Amino acid sequence: MVMKLLIICSLLVYANAQKFDKSFKEMCEVLDGKDSYREREDISQPMEGDKCTVVFPVAFDDKNSAQRYCEDNVPFHIHGSDFGREPGKLFCDAEASLICKDGWVQMFGRCYQITKEMMTHPDAVKHCGDKKAIIAFMHREALPFRINDYFSRVSQVWLNASEAITNDLIYNVDGGNVLLALDGYRYGLPNIALARVETNEKAMALCEYTPPMNQAESNHLLRRYGEIYYPTLFTKDKAYVRSFSSLQRSSDRMRDHNYCKNVLRPFLQTDSAQSAYPTPEFLELLNRHREPTIIRTSVYSADSSLLNRVSSNCTTSTSKNYGFDRTNSNGSALFTTLTFAKNIWRKDEPKEQCDGASWSTGIVLSREKGEARLEAMSDARYAPIYCQTNFDTFYYGKCPARWRPYYRKERGQLWCHKFAEEEWKPIRETFDGAEKWCKRQGAAVTGFTNAEELSLLDDIVVDASRVLNDFNPGVKTWLGAKRRPQCDKVLKGMNGFIREESHACSRLRVFEWLNGVAQNPPDFEDHWVAPSEPNNYRDSKEGCIELLKGDETQRWNVKDASKKLNDNACGNKKYFICGKEAPIKSNSNV
């Protein structure tokens, strides 16, 4: 059925960026779908596009024929057809997920604009190029008929087509250019026919460009993917696709992300994908779509390194230094800690049962209902992963006021430090009390990654001594590391560490950072105040680390112990510095 649908693109002019497809809205109005029209959500990445149900005065008694008619005559996504609702009427449920620029008409996933001026083919190519478009290409059999429906007072337009179509043209001039003759009389053809004409012929320029991929369009494609392969899972703002391959975690931090980009590129036509990071909403979806398998996740321990695999002793860890990599705005990996994540981990997880054997994470879907949560898993375990759509890139915002920033280049992480004080007075706490105080600030007792960052912490102490009231220079400062619990038994009656470098209780490893404040093993080797430290003096359970400052001649005969470390009993009250990651922002909330 041929219907003339004149698109008046001058309507609905907005100064802001286009948030819906205007040609779809006007089609809905013309095809009796005005009352059912629903515009997409006014958010950065809507999960669904504009929708309406259009009506044709035609009758069908076959579902497949009705669906095909809707798909040919409504040049948008068709989610269903109904020919039994009212006699002699066909209802087509349509969606426009992509968005064309103002003044362009969307048909079958591409944007078209016609210039009603006769010009040669080279001039038309240049004309479209100036619009950052190309001469329209016939990618659907129904496209010429929809062009005829949508554009009035047009006799012929330049149109490209594949060789399979143009090899059998009735009107065919060697070396000529292809056009669509909407009025075929001039060439002895029926209306709406293709012809190859002389190079000096003139026709109107029909320009075409492909609109950018967005979340709504990718969701449509991934639903189709899920009809063939594993079902696609959807939350309120993401789509998740299970991969087929079983993968092992690699030292290449972008490997999983790049794998997911390759998996989803045919459906997204962009690289807007990454390995899924577990959110409570995603985990709830997995619990509802249970299957007896293990899913490997993108969360891993930041302590995972070749250096940490050399120990022959299987020991546990309490560091809980887990997180995942996002895609930074510059294309690099941006590590995000999971220290304070809620509703993510199974009870008592993560359990690092053995160094180097439990630094990856997985989700065991055969657990009891509601128990499919994150748990530590061997790096060597092969398992499939989920990929997620991600149309955002991420970057660090500024540290909060009065927090000192430090950029950790190795991890691509911006860390914020702040000396603990209230009402311009320093706070003294036991180590556990300091942890509780920092936690209320969304932080933890801080750490450092290298000598440069240690110098910054020393500067923070100096600044505090200058500006805070009642500052006692004799009081030292807690840092966020503790002695490994199993080392208390190993070292009973001995010095504070074991001489064997690869041992879990060696001088290099006997302490570890907690709560993801820095990467393990700590960079302590060159910063102990004396060769005998950490000595766990007289088995006094010196389980915490203090940052020294000033004269220490009485204890170690060191005149200036600034930027030096010592182990001390955790129950003592000292100053402390809190640390947390800078806020991570995405381009969707700029």
N, C-alpha and C positions, 0 to 999 in steps of 0.2 A: 504494500500500500504506500503510495507516494504522498508525502505531505510536505508542504513548503513551510519551513521553520526559519523565519528571518530573525537572525540574532542581532539584537540592537546592543552592541557592546559599550555604547556610551552611557548606559544606565549604571547605577550603583557604583559611582566613582568614589574610591576611598583613598585617602592620603597615605594610610599605613600599608604595610606589606599585605599581599593577597592572602586571605585566610580561608577562602572557599572558592569553588569553581563557579563562576558566574554563568558560563554557557550551560552547565548542568541545571542550575536553578531555573533558567529561562526555558529549557527543554521541559522541565517538570511542569511549569506553568502552562505551556502550549499543549502538552499531552495529558491534560486533566489530572496532573499529579500535584497541584499546588497545595491542597489541603494535607497531603501526606509528606510534604517536604520537611526534612530535618537537617539542619546545618551541623557540621562537625563541631566538636568542642573547641572553645577558644583557648587552647593551650599550646605549648611549644610543639609537641609531637602527638597529635590525636591518634588514638588507636583505630578509629573508624573514620570514613570520609562522609561526604554529604550523601543523603539518601532520600529517595521518594519512590512511590509506586505509580507508574504511568499506565494509562489505559488506552487500548486500541479497540475500535468498533469492529472486531473480527471474531469469528467463531472457530473453535478447534475442538476436536474430540480425542486428540492424541497428545500426551504429555511431551514427548520428544519434539514433535513439530511445533508445539507452542513455545517451548524453550528456545528452539532454533530461531523462531520468528522474533522473539524478544532480543536475542543476541545479535541478529542481523540489523534490526531496525532501531535499537537503542544502543548507541556506540559507547557504552560504559559497561562496568561490571554488572552482570545479571545474577542475582542470588536465588531467583525462583520465579516461576510463572504460575498463574492460576486462571484457568478458563471455565471453572465451574461456579465462580462466585456470583456472576450475573449472566443470564443468557445473552449471547451475541457480543460479549466483551472479553478481552484478554487483559489481564493485569500482570505487569512486569515489575518485579522488585529490583531497582537499580541503585548503584552506588558509584559516586565519583570519588576515588581515593586520591588521585593526582590533582594538581591545581595548575591551570594555565594562567599566564599573565593576562592582565586586563587587555581586552581587545582581541584576544585569541579564542578560538573555538576548539574544544576538546572532542576528539573522536577516536575511539579504540586506543586510548593511551598516549595519543600524541596531540600536539597543539597546532592549529592551522589558522592562517590569516590570508585573505585574498586581497589583492590590490586591483581594483577595477580600472585597469589601464592596459591597453594592448602594447606589448613589447616583445622584442625578439628573445630567443632562448638565452643567449649570453647576457642580455640586459636583465632578464629575470633571475638568472643565477647570481649576478652581482647584487640585484635588488634584495634578494633573500639573504645573501651573505651579509649585507649591511645591517640586517635585523638579527644577525647571529643565528641564522636558520638556513635551511636548504630547500631546494625544490621538493615538493611533496612526493613521497614514494608510496606506491600502491602495495601495502602490506596485507590488505584484507580484500577479498572479493567484493564485500559489501561497501567498501569505501567510496567508489564512484557514485553509488546511489545515494549515500548519505551526503556527499558533496552537492549533488543535485538537489537534495532536500533542503540543505542548510543555506545555500548561497543563491539568492535570486538575481535575475537579470545578468546571467553569466552564460556565454555561448561556448567558450572553450578556454581551457587552462593548461598550462604546462604541468606535466605529471611524469615522474619516472616510474619504471616498472622493471621487473626481472626479465631476463632473456627467455625464460620459459613461457612468459606471456607475450612478449613482443615478437617472438619468432613466427607467430601464426597470424599476424595482423592482416586484415583485408586491404586496408589502405596503408601501403608500406613503401616509403621512399628511401632508397639506400643512402646512408650517411646523414639522414635527417634526424629530427628530434621528436620525442613522443609527447603527445598532448591528449587530453581528455576532451572529446567532442561531445558536450552536453546536447548540442544541436548538431546532429550528424549529417544534416541535409547537404551541407557544402561538400562533403567528401563521399556522398552516396552511401552513408552508413545510417543505421538506426540511431536513435538518441542514446546518449550515455555509452559511447564506444571509444576505444583507444585507436589512435592513428599515429603513424610516423610521417611527418610532413617535411617540406623543404626548409632549409636553414633560415631562409629569409621570411618565413611565416611569422605572424605575431599572435600572441595569446596573452591572457591574464596570468599574473604570477600568483601561484598558490604556494605559500611558504609553510614550512613545517619545522618544528623542533620538539625534542623529547623533554618533557618537564622533569625536574629533579625527583629522584626517589624519595619517599618519605615513609614514616612508620605505618600509615594506613595502607599504602600500596604494598609494602613488604608483607604486612599481615595477610592481605588477600592472597598473595603468591604463596606464602608459607602454609596457608590453609589448604591450598591445592597440593602442595608438597606433602602435607600430612594425610591426604587422601590416598597417597601411593605408599609412603614410607611410615615412619613412626608419627603418631599424632603430634601436632604442634601445640604447645602449651602457651596460654596467654595469661598475663597478669594485667593490672590496670594500665601499665605503661611499657611492657616488654613482651616479646615473643621468644619462646625457647624451643629449640629443635635438637632432638637427640641425634648424635652422629652414629655412624655404623662402625667405624674403626675403633679398635681398642688401642689406646695410646699409653705411653709411659711418660712421666714427667721428665723434662729435659732441663739442662742448665740454661738453655736459651729462654729468657724470660718472655719473649714474644711468640714462642713456638705455638702454643695453644691458640692464641689470638689469630695468628696467621693461618693456622689450620682451619679455624672457623670462617675466616674470610674466604678461603678457597671453597669451603663447603657451601656457603650461602651466596657466593657471588653470582651464580646463574639465576638466582631468584631475586636478589636485591639489585643486581647490576651496579653495585657499588661495593666498597670495602666496609660498609657500616655494620660490622659484626665483630664479635669477640667471644672468647670462652666465657660461659655464664658464671657469674659470681653469685653465691647463694644468699638470697634475701629470705626473710620469713615467708613472704608471699610465694616465692618460688618453691620453698620447701613444703609449704602446704599443698601446692599443686602436685608435687611428687607423691605426697602421702595419699592424695586422692586417686592418682593414676599409678597405683602400685604394680610393680612387676618384680619377679625374683631375680634381681641383678644388683650389681654394684656400679655406681656412677662415680667417676673421679671428678673432683672439682678443681677450680682454679686457685683455691686457697692453699698456701704452702707456708712452711716456716722460713722466715728470713735468715735463720741460722744455718740453713742448708748450704753446705760448701764442702769442697774437697778437703780443706783443712780440718773440718769437723768429722771426717770419716776415718781418720787414721787410728783412732783408739781401738785396741783389741778388747777392751772391757765394755760390756753392754750395760749402760747406766741410764737412769731416768733423768728427766729434766723438768724443772718447774718454770722455765722461762716463758712459755706460751707466746712466742714471738711470731704469731701467724698473721697473714694478710693476703692480699691479692694485687695483681697489677692492673691498672687502668691504662688506657691509651692517652698519653699526654698530648696536649695541643701541638707539640712539636714532633709528634710521631714516636716518641720514646716511651719507655715503660715508667709508670708512676705507681710506686708501691703504697698501698693503703692498709693500715693496720686494722685488725679486728679485735683489739684489746677489750673494748667495752661493748661489743656486739651482743645483743640479746636475742633469744629464741633462735639461735643459730646452731649451737653445739648440743650434742647429747650430754646427758648428765655425766659429770666428772671428766669430760673431754676438754681439750685434747690431752691424751696420754702419750707422752713420748717415752715409750717403753725401752727403746734402745736408740742411742745416738745414730743418726744416719739411716734408721730403718723406719721412722715414722714421721717424716717431715712433709709428706703429702697429706691430702685429705680425701675422703670419699663419703658417699652416702649409701648405706646398705638398705635397699628398698624392701628386703625381706624381714626387716625388723617389725616388731609389733606396731600396731596402728598408732600413729603419732610419734613414733620413735625414729623415723627416717630423718635424722639430723646429721650434722657434720661430725666426723670422727677422724682421728689421725690414722694414716695409712702409709704403708711402705712406698717409698719413691719408685721401687722396682715393680709395683703392681700395675698390670695392664688392665685398663677398663675404658669403656666409652665415656665421652664427655657430652655435656649439653652446650650448644652454642646459642647466643642471644643476639638479637638485633640491638644495635647501639648507634644512634644517629647523633650522639653527643661526643665531644672531646672534652677533656678535663684539664684543669690547671689549678694551681694553688692560689688562694687568696692571701691576704696579708695576715700575719700573726696578730692576735688581739692586742689592744693597747697595753703597753708596759711589759709585753713579752718580747724577748730577744730572739730574732730568727737566726737559723743556721741551715744552709743548704747542704745536704748530704749527697754529694755528686754520685757516689757509687750506686745508691739506691734511687736516685732521682726524688729524694724526699726532703721537704721543707719542715724543719723541726723548730718548735718554739719553747723557750726556757723562761722561767720566772722565779725569782727568789721569793720564798713564802713569807708574807708579812701581812699584817692587818693594822690599819690606822697608823701607818708609818712606824710600826714596831715589828722587829723580827719575831718569828714563831719558832719555838723549840719543841720538838716532839721526839718520841721513840720512833724507830723506823716504821713500825706498823701504824702508829699515829700519823706519821708523815704521809704514808700511803693513803690513809683515809681522807686526810685533808686535801691532798692533790686530787683524789678521785672526785671530790665534790666540785672541783674545777674542770672536770672532764679530762684529767691528766693523770700522771703517775710520777713518782720520784724519778728524776731524769737521769739520762746517761749521756755518753759521748762516744763518737766513732773514731776519732783520731786526735792527734796532739793539738791541732788547730781548734777543734771544738772544745777540748779540755781547757785551752787558754781562754776561750769565751766564758766558760763557767767560772774560771778564776776571776775574770773581769767583772762578772755579775756579783761575785762575793765582794770584790773591792768597791763596786758602786753601792752595794747595800751598806757597807760599813761607813760610807760617806754620807748617805742621805737618811738612813733609818735611825731613830732614837733608841737609846739603850742597847746599842750593838756591842757585844762582848767579843773582842778579837781572839780570845782564848777558846771560844766555842767553835768546833769544826762543823762541817756540812755533810749531811748524808747524800750519797748518790744511790741510784736505783738498782743495785746489784746485791745478791746474797750468795753465801756459800752453798754449794750443792748439798742437799740433805744427806746423801749417802756417803759423803766424804767425812762426816763426823765419825762414822763407824770405821772407815778405812784408816783414818789418821789418829785413832785413839792412842794416846801416849806418845805420838810422834810429833814432828814439826808440822807447820801449817799447810804443807803441800808435799807431793811426791816428786822426786827428781826426774822420773821418766816423763819426757815431754808429751808422749802420746796418751798418757794415762788421764782418765777423766778428772782426777784430783791433782793433776800437775799444776805448777804455778800459773800456767796459761789458762787452765780450764777450771780450777777449783771454785772460782766465782763465775756467776752468769747474770746477765741483765734480765730483769723481770718485765712483764707487761709490754714487751715490744718497744722499750725505750731506746734500744740500740741493738746492733747485731752481735751475736756470740760467735766465737769466744771474744771476751772483752779485750780491748787494746790496753792491757795493764802492764805488760812485761817491762816496758821502759819507764814506768811511772811509779813503781813502788818506792817508798821513802828509803828503804834499806834492803840489802841483799837477803836479809833474814825474813822479810815480810812477803806474804802474809803468814804470820807465825802462829796464829790461834793461841795466843799467849797463855801458857799453863792450862791448856784445855778449857779456857774461859768462855768458850762458845762465841768467839769473835766472828759472828756470822754475817756482818754487814760491812760496807765500805764507807769510809769518811774521806772527804777531800780536805787536805791540810792547807794551812796558811800561816806564814810567818816563821818565827824562830822555834826550832825543835831540838836545841842542843842538849837538853836534859834527857830526852828519850833516845835520840839517834845521833846526837852530835852533828845535826844539820842546822846551819844558821838560818837558811831560807828554804822552808819546805813547801813553798807555794807550788801548786800544780802537781803535788805528790799525793800518793794514796797510802792508806793503812787500813787493816781490818780492825774492827772494834765490835763490842757487844751491842746487839740491836736494841737492848732495853735502855741504853743511855739516851738522854735527850740532847738533840743537836739541831742546828739549823738545817734547812733542806731546800732544794730547788725542784720545782715541778717542771715536767716536760710533756708536750703533746704535739701531735701533727697539726700543721696549719690547715685551716678549712679548705676542703676541696670543692671547687665549683665546676659547673659545666657550662658549655656555650648556650644551653637552653634557658639558663636563669640569669644571663648577663643583662 
